[in-house]
């Protein structure tokens, strides 16, 4: 029995040393990245430098893992448990992020999720402190103390980011509407756009077609842009009916500040070449905006 106790104590000590090495390496590498933000990331102040260093979090994490493995190999310690404790919370975080992005592959959502990844380091430190000051237990309890705070903390962080997104109109209505612009031209001093709206999910919607315009007057060069709501004329199918999905052709006309000709050689999907349809809630007093779809003119076949 004394031999077995000694072996458990030795194993726990090795795990503690190796996990501390990985965590120490990650922290040191993060500070090094912060210092490199000026010459490498071209940061001009502390805040952009910190943002740049945070965006490179994976470099610091990999450095910590490599340091853990090197110390284990050089000291002939068993690295499997310590490396698992180091990798498990990050792997759990990445797996959950992967599930969220499979459900909603939005670039902004992806940026927000990965942007909070470095905060897990705080929970890694909490786990390390818990393991340090809790003297009793076995290697198994030490392992749990090292990983639980980071896993729980990571889940909380992801929840705080994901729940508002999954409750947002952008997510709820993400596959509800299809929008194609077939023609855009200036006719008799009016800007006219022919388009087709597809409603895939039943609901009660109101529609508006805003266009930003600028007075063509040198004396009013600094005038704030105006918003003109285009006149919508629905096609043979008529206006969308409440609770009825379908395909609805329409035409939109704008009359104010129409240029002499449409601009050419615009970048793809530029604001000047986009036609936007806003979807609003007719049941609200101010007809709240719930979604919007934009498209440029479809290429000729």
N, C-alpha and C positions, 0 to 999 in steps of 0.2 A: 504493500500500500504506500509506504513512503516514496518508493520509486515512481509510482504512478502520479502521485501528487506533484513531485518534482517535474515530471514530464509535462503535466498540465500547466504548471507555472512557467516553465520554459517556453512552451508553445504560446501562451498568452503574452509573454514578454516579447517574443519575436514578432507576433502580430501587431502589438502596440508600436514597436520600433518602426516596422515597415510602413504601417498606415500613417504614422507621424511623418515619415520621410516623404511619402507621396503628397500628403497635405502641405507640408513645408515647401516642397518643390513647386506645387501649384501656386502657392501664395507668392513665392519669390519670383516666379515667372510672370505672374500678373503685374507685380511691381516693375519688373524689367520692361514689360510691354508698355506700361504707363510712361516710363522714361523714354522708350523708343518712339512714342507717339509724335514727338516734335520732329526728329530727323526723318523718320520713316513715314509716319502718317500725316506729316505736314500740319499738325495741330498748332493753333495760334494762342490757345489759352488752356487752362486746366480742364474745363468742362468738355470741350471737344476731344482733348487728350484722353480723358476718362472714357468717353463714349467709344473712341477708337480702340482702346485697350480692351474694353468689355466685348466689343465685336469680335476680337481675336481670342476669345476665351478658350477655344479648343486647343490652341497652342500651349497655353499654360497647363491645361488639363493633361494633355499628352506628355508634356515635360515631367509633370509630377508622377505619372504612371511609369515612365521610363526610369526615373530616378529610383522609384520603389523597386522595380525589377532588378536594376543594377546592384543596389545595396543587398538585396536578397541573394543574388548570385555570388557576389564577392564575399559575403559573410556566411554563405552556405546555410541560409535560413530558408524555410519553406515559405514560398511567396503566394501560394494559391489562395489561402484564406484572406490575406491582406489585400491582394489584388482584386479579389471578388468584392470585398467591402468597398474598395476604391471605385470600382467600375459599376457596381450594381445600381446605386441611385441615379447616376447619369444615364445608364441604359434604360432604367424604368422611365425616366423623364423623356428620353428620345422615343421610346415606344409609344407613350401616350401622345406625344406631339405628332408622331406618324399617324396614329388613329384619327386625331383631330383634323389633320390636313387631308386625310383620305375622305373625310366627311365634307370638309369645306376647304378646298385648295385655293384659298385666296392669298395673294402675295402679301398684302398688309397684315393679315392674320398670321402668316408664317413669320414675318419680321417681328411681330409682337411676341409670339411664343418663344422664339429663339433669343430675343432681346433680354428676357428675364432669366435665361439659363445661368448666368454668372451668380445670381442671388443664391443658388443652391450651395455655393461655397460657404456662405454664412451658416447653413444648416450642417454642412460637413464639420465645421468648427464646433458647432454645438454638440454633435455626436462625439467628437474627439474629447471634448471637455467632460461630457457625461461618462465616457469610458475611463477618463483619467481619474476622476474624483470618486467614482464608484469602485471601491477596492474589491468588494466581494464578487463572486461569480466565477464562471468557467470561461474558456475561450469562446463557447457558443454565445453566452450572454454578452461578452465583450463585442462579438461580431454584431449582434442585434443592436446594441447601444450605439455602435458606430454608423450603422446604415439607416436605422429607423428615422432619426430626425431629418436626414437629407431626403428620404423617400416621402415622408409625410409633408415636409416643407415644400418639396417640388410639386406634389399633388395640389397643395393649397395654392401655390403660385399659378399653376396652370388653370386651376378652377377660377381664380380671380380674373384671369385673362379671357378664358373661354366662355364662361357663363354669359357675360354681357354680349359677346359676339353671337352666340347661339340664340340669344333672345332678341337680337336686333332684326330690323326689317330687311337689311341686306341679306341675312341668312334665310329668313322665313320666306322671302319672295324671290330667292336667287334663281329658281327655275320656273317661275310663274309666267314670264313674258318673253316673247320673241319679237325682235324689232329689226326690220330691213328697210332701208331707204333705196328706192329704185330709180328716182330721178330728182334732180335739183337744178332749177333754172330760173332766170329772171325773165318774166313775161309781163309786158305792159306796166313796167315800173314796180312790179311786185315780185318778191322772192317766193317761189313755189316749190314745195317738196312733195313728191308722191312716195308713199310708204305703205308697209303692211305690218299690222300689229297682230301677233298671235297671243291669245290668252289661254294658258294651259291648265290653270287651276281656277275653279269657280270662285267668285267673290263679287263684291260691290266696289267699283272703282270709278274715279273721275279722272279726266286726263287734261293736261295742259302742255303747250309746246312753247316754252320760253326761248327767246333769242336775244342775245346781248348785241346792242347796236351802238354806234358812236356817231354823233352829229358830224356831217361832212362840212365843217365850217372852221376856217383857220382861227377866227376870233374865239371859238369855243373849244380850242384844242385841249384844254385842261378840264373840260366838262366830264363829269362822271358818266360812265356808260349807262344807257337806258335798257330796260328789259321790256320787250314787246311780246305779248302772248299771241301766238299765231291763231288765225281762225281755222278751226278744224272742220273739214267737210268729210263725212263718212261715205263710203262707197255703197254699192248695191246691197250689201249685207246689213247696212244701217249701223247705228251706234251699238257698242257692246251692251248686251242685256244683262241685267243683274243675275249673277249665278250661272251664266251660260258661257262656257269656254268656246273658242272658235277662232277663225281667221278673219280679220277685219281690215280691208283696204281703206285708205284715207288719203286726204290731201290737206296740206297745211299752207296757208298764205300769210306772209308778213308784208307790211306796207311801209314801215318807217325806216328811214336811213338806208335805203337800198342802194348798193353801189352800182356804178354803170355796167360793170361786168363782174363775174365771179373771179376770185383770185385763182391763179394757176401756180403750179410747181410748189404746192404746199407739202409739208412733211405729212406722212401717213397719220391719219387720225388726229390732225390738228384741230383746235377749237373752231377755226374758221370754216372747216369742212365737215363739221359734225352737226347732226340733227338730233335734238334731244326731246324725248317725251317724258313728262313727269306723270307719275301715278299718284293720285291723292285719295284721301279717305273722305267721301262725301258725307259720312255720318258725323264727322267732327265739325265744330262750329267754324273753324278757320280752314277746313279742308286740308288737314295736315298731310305733308309729303311723306309717302311711305316707301317710294322706290322711284328710280329713274332709269331709263334705257337710252343709250346713244349709239348712233351708227353713222358712218359716212356713206356716200353713194356707192351702191354695189357696182363692181366692175362689169363692163359690158361682156357678154358671152362671146 
